[in-house]
């Protein structure tokens, strides 16, 4: 499974996203992929998954199949993200 977090590194939510990522990796032993929306990859992912509110968290299977996504400044509980990332 992959956990991808789309965010703007120079925004007010950057610190929260980076702390969430660090804590998620420490607790659940799975490193989320932080992707800047200012990159082509980030813009393409946002378009592909129709993410319009940031930050956005996407959980996919290894084959790329979409499992779940969240959008907006209120981040989901780490345990909720972990539950989808372990399916």
Rosetta constraint file for C-alpha pairs under 8 A:
AtomPair CA 1 CA 59 HARMONIC 7.04 0.50
AtomPair CA 1 CA 60 HARMONIC 5.75 0.50
AtomPair CA 1 CA 61 HARMONIC 4.41 0.50
AtomPair CA 1 CA 62 HARMONIC 5.06 0.50
AtomPair CA 1 CA 85 HARMONIC 5.38 0.50
AtomPair CA 1 CA 86 HARMONIC 6.87 0.50
AtomPair CA 1 CA 87 HARMONIC 7.93 0.50
AtomPair CA 2 CA 32 HARMONIC 6.93 0.50
AtomPair CA 2 CA 33 HARMONIC 7.58 0.50
AtomPair CA 2 CA 58 HARMONIC 7.97 0.50
AtomPair CA 2 CA 59 HARMONIC 5.64 0.50
AtomPair CA 2 CA 60 HARMONIC 5.26 0.50
AtomPair CA 2 CA 61 HARMONIC 6.18 0.50
AtomPair CA 2 CA 62 HARMONIC 6.50 0.50
AtomPair CA 2 CA 85 HARMONIC 6.76 0.50
AtomPair CA 3 CA 31 HARMONIC 7.48 0.50
AtomPair CA 3 CA 32 HARMONIC 4.75 0.50
AtomPair CA 3 CA 33 HARMONIC 6.11 0.50
AtomPair CA 3 CA 57 HARMONIC 6.95 0.50
AtomPair CA 3 CA 58 HARMONIC 5.75 0.50
AtomPair CA 3 CA 59 HARMONIC 4.64 0.50
AtomPair CA 3 CA 60 HARMONIC 6.65 0.50
AtomPair CA 3 CA 85 HARMONIC 6.99 0.50
AtomPair CA 4 CA 32 HARMONIC 5.56 0.50
AtomPair CA 4 CA 33 HARMONIC 4.66 0.50
AtomPair CA 4 CA 34 HARMONIC 6.05 0.50
AtomPair CA 4 CA 35 HARMONIC 7.02 0.50
AtomPair CA 4 CA 57 HARMONIC 5.67 0.50
AtomPair CA 4 CA 58 HARMONIC 5.09 0.50
AtomPair CA 4 CA 59 HARMONIC 6.40 0.50
AtomPair CA 5 CA 17 HARMONIC 7.84 0.50
AtomPair CA 5 CA 32 HARMONIC 6.75 0.50
AtomPair CA 5 CA 33 HARMONIC 6.06 0.50
AtomPair CA 5 CA 34 HARMONIC 4.93 0.50
AtomPair CA 5 CA 35 HARMONIC 5.97 0.50
AtomPair CA 5 CA 55 HARMONIC 6.87 0.50
AtomPair CA 5 CA 56 HARMONIC 5.64 0.50
AtomPair CA 5 CA 57 HARMONIC 4.48 0.50
AtomPair CA 5 CA 58 HARMONIC 6.40 0.50
AtomPair CA 6 CA 34 HARMONIC 6.26 0.50
AtomPair CA 6 CA 35 HARMONIC 4.94 0.50
AtomPair CA 6 CA 36 HARMONIC 5.86 0.50
AtomPair CA 6 CA 37 HARMONIC 6.06 0.50
AtomPair CA 6 CA 42 HARMONIC 6.41 0.50
AtomPair CA 6 CA 46 HARMONIC 7.42 0.50
AtomPair CA 6 CA 54 HARMONIC 7.04 0.50
AtomPair CA 6 CA 55 HARMONIC 5.55 0.50
AtomPair CA 6 CA 56 HARMONIC 5.01 0.50
AtomPair CA 6 CA 57 HARMONIC 6.34 0.50
AtomPair CA 7 CA 13 HARMONIC 7.77 0.50
AtomPair CA 7 CA 14 HARMONIC 6.90 0.50
AtomPair CA 7 CA 17 HARMONIC 7.59 0.50
AtomPair CA 7 CA 34 HARMONIC 7.49 0.50
AtomPair CA 7 CA 35 HARMONIC 6.47 0.50
AtomPair CA 7 CA 36 HARMONIC 5.32 0.50
AtomPair CA 7 CA 37 HARMONIC 5.62 0.50
AtomPair CA 7 CA 54 HARMONIC 5.95 0.50
AtomPair CA 7 CA 55 HARMONIC 4.66 0.50
AtomPair CA 7 CA 56 HARMONIC 6.65 0.50
AtomPair CA 8 CA 13 HARMONIC 7.61 0.50
AtomPair CA 8 CA 14 HARMONIC 6.41 0.50
AtomPair CA 8 CA 36 HARMONIC 5.52 0.50
AtomPair CA 8 CA 37 HARMONIC 5.57 0.50
AtomPair CA 8 CA 38 HARMONIC 6.85 0.50
AtomPair CA 8 CA 54 HARMONIC 7.81 0.50
AtomPair CA 8 CA 55 HARMONIC 7.48 0.50
AtomPair CA 9 CA 13 HARMONIC 7.98 0.50
AtomPair CA 9 CA 14 HARMONIC 5.10 0.50
AtomPair CA 9 CA 36 HARMONIC 6.26 0.50
AtomPair CA 10 CA 14 HARMONIC 6.44 0.50
AtomPair CA 13 CA 17 HARMONIC 6.24 0.50
AtomPair CA 13 CA 55 HARMONIC 7.32 0.50
AtomPair CA 13 CA 73 HARMONIC 6.94 0.50
AtomPair CA 14 CA 18 HARMONIC 6.14 0.50
AtomPair CA 15 CA 19 HARMONIC 6.10 0.50
AtomPair CA 16 CA 20 HARMONIC 6.04 0.50
AtomPair CA 17 CA 21 HARMONIC 6.12 0.50
AtomPair CA 17 CA 55 HARMONIC 7.52 0.50
AtomPair CA 18 CA 22 HARMONIC 6.17 0.50
AtomPair CA 19 CA 23 HARMONIC 6.02 0.50
AtomPair CA 20 CA 24 HARMONIC 5.85 0.50
AtomPair CA 20 CA 78 HARMONIC 7.86 0.50
AtomPair CA 21 CA 25 HARMONIC 6.19 0.50
AtomPair CA 21 CA 31 HARMONIC 7.04 0.50
AtomPair CA 21 CA 32 HARMONIC 5.92 0.50
AtomPair CA 21 CA 34 HARMONIC 7.81 0.50
AtomPair CA 22 CA 26 HARMONIC 6.30 0.50
AtomPair CA 22 CA 31 HARMONIC 7.75 0.50
AtomPair CA 23 CA 27 HARMONIC 6.04 0.50
AtomPair CA 24 CA 28 HARMONIC 5.61 0.50
AtomPair CA 24 CA 29 HARMONIC 7.25 0.50
AtomPair CA 24 CA 30 HARMONIC 6.97 0.50
AtomPair CA 24 CA 31 HARMONIC 7.14 0.50
AtomPair CA 24 CA 32 HARMONIC 7.61 0.50
AtomPair CA 24 CA 78 HARMONIC 6.30 0.50
AtomPair CA 25 CA 29 HARMONIC 4.74 0.50
AtomPair CA 25 CA 30 HARMONIC 4.83 0.50
AtomPair CA 25 CA 31 HARMONIC 4.74 0.50
AtomPair CA 25 CA 32 HARMONIC 7.02 0.50
AtomPair CA 26 CA 30 HARMONIC 7.79 0.50
AtomPair CA 28 CA 82 HARMONIC 6.93 0.50
AtomPair CA 35 CA 39 HARMONIC 7.78 0.50
AtomPair CA 35 CA 41 HARMONIC 7.51 0.50
AtomPair CA 35 CA 42 HARMONIC 5.57 0.50
AtomPair CA 36 CA 41 HARMONIC 7.99 0.50
AtomPair CA 36 CA 42 HARMONIC 5.44 0.50
AtomPair CA 37 CA 41 HARMONIC 7.63 0.50
AtomPair CA 37 CA 42 HARMONIC 4.30 0.50
AtomPair CA 37 CA 43 HARMONIC 5.33 0.50
AtomPair CA 37 CA 46 HARMONIC 7.71 0.50
AtomPair CA 38 CA 42 HARMONIC 6.54 0.50
AtomPair CA 38 CA 43 HARMONIC 6.86 0.50
AtomPair CA 39 CA 43 HARMONIC 6.24 0.50
AtomPair CA 40 CA 44 HARMONIC 6.00 0.50
AtomPair CA 41 CA 45 HARMONIC 6.12 0.50
AtomPair CA 42 CA 46 HARMONIC 6.16 0.50
AtomPair CA 43 CA 47 HARMONIC 6.21 0.50
AtomPair CA 44 CA 48 HARMONIC 6.01 0.50
AtomPair CA 45 CA 49 HARMONIC 6.06 0.50
AtomPair CA 46 CA 50 HARMONIC 5.58 0.50
AtomPair CA 46 CA 51 HARMONIC 4.72 0.50
AtomPair CA 46 CA 52 HARMONIC 7.05 0.50
AtomPair CA 47 CA 51 HARMONIC 6.48 0.50
AtomPair CA 51 CA 56 HARMONIC 6.44 0.50
AtomPair CA 51 CA 71 HARMONIC 6.80 0.50
AtomPair CA 52 CA 71 HARMONIC 7.55 0.50
AtomPair CA 53 CA 71 HARMONIC 5.38 0.50
AtomPair CA 53 CA 72 HARMONIC 4.98 0.50
AtomPair CA 53 CA 73 HARMONIC 7.98 0.50
AtomPair CA 54 CA 71 HARMONIC 5.77 0.50
AtomPair CA 54 CA 72 HARMONIC 4.76 0.50
AtomPair CA 54 CA 73 HARMONIC 6.33 0.50
AtomPair CA 55 CA 71 HARMONIC 5.93 0.50
AtomPair CA 55 CA 72 HARMONIC 5.38 0.50
AtomPair CA 55 CA 73 HARMONIC 6.01 0.50
AtomPair CA 56 CA 69 HARMONIC 7.09 0.50
AtomPair CA 56 CA 70 HARMONIC 5.63 0.50
AtomPair CA 56 CA 71 HARMONIC 4.39 0.50
AtomPair CA 56 CA 72 HARMONIC 6.37 0.50
AtomPair CA 57 CA 69 HARMONIC 5.38 0.50
AtomPair CA 57 CA 70 HARMONIC 5.16 0.50
AtomPair CA 57 CA 71 HARMONIC 6.49 0.50
AtomPair CA 58 CA 66 HARMONIC 7.64 0.50
AtomPair CA 58 CA 67 HARMONIC 7.66 0.50
AtomPair CA 58 CA 68 HARMONIC 6.02 0.50
AtomPair CA 58 CA 69 HARMONIC 4.39 0.50
AtomPair CA 58 CA 70 HARMONIC 6.71 0.50
AtomPair CA 59 CA 66 HARMONIC 6.44 0.50
AtomPair CA 59 CA 67 HARMONIC 5.41 0.50
AtomPair CA 59 CA 68 HARMONIC 5.32 0.50
AtomPair CA 59 CA 69 HARMONIC 6.18 0.50
AtomPair CA 59 CA 81 HARMONIC 7.54 0.50
AtomPair CA 59 CA 84 HARMONIC 6.88 0.50
AtomPair CA 59 CA 85 HARMONIC 6.20 0.50
AtomPair CA 60 CA 64 HARMONIC 5.44 0.50
AtomPair CA 60 CA 65 HARMONIC 5.36 0.50
AtomPair CA 60 CA 66 HARMONIC 4.58 0.50
AtomPair CA 60 CA 67 HARMONIC 5.13 0.50
AtomPair CA 60 CA 68 HARMONIC 7.23 0.50
AtomPair CA 60 CA 85 HARMONIC 7.45 0.50
AtomPair CA 61 CA 65 HARMONIC 5.24 0.50
AtomPair CA 61 CA 66 HARMONIC 6.65 0.50
AtomPair CA 61 CA 67 HARMONIC 6.85 0.50
AtomPair CA 61 CA 85 HARMONIC 7.69 0.50
AtomPair CA 67 CA 84 HARMONIC 6.81 0.50
AtomPair CA 68 CA 84 HARMONIC 7.03 0.50
AtomPair CA 70 CA 75 HARMONIC 7.47 0.50
AtomPair CA 70 CA 76 HARMONIC 7.16 0.50
AtomPair CA 71 CA 75 HARMONIC 7.64 0.50
AtomPair CA 76 CA 80 HARMONIC 6.65 0.50
AtomPair CA 76 CA 81 HARMONIC 6.95 0.50
AtomPair CA 77 CA 81 HARMONIC 6.63 0.50
AtomPair CA 78 CA 82 HARMONIC 6.06 0.50
AtomPair CA 79 CA 83 HARMONIC 6.05 0.50
AtomPair CA 80 CA 84 HARMONIC 6.72 0.50
AtomPair CA 81 CA 85 HARMONIC 6.21 0.50
AtomPair CA 82 CA 86 HARMONIC 6.16 0.50
AtomPair CA 83 CA 87 HARMONIC 6.84 0.50
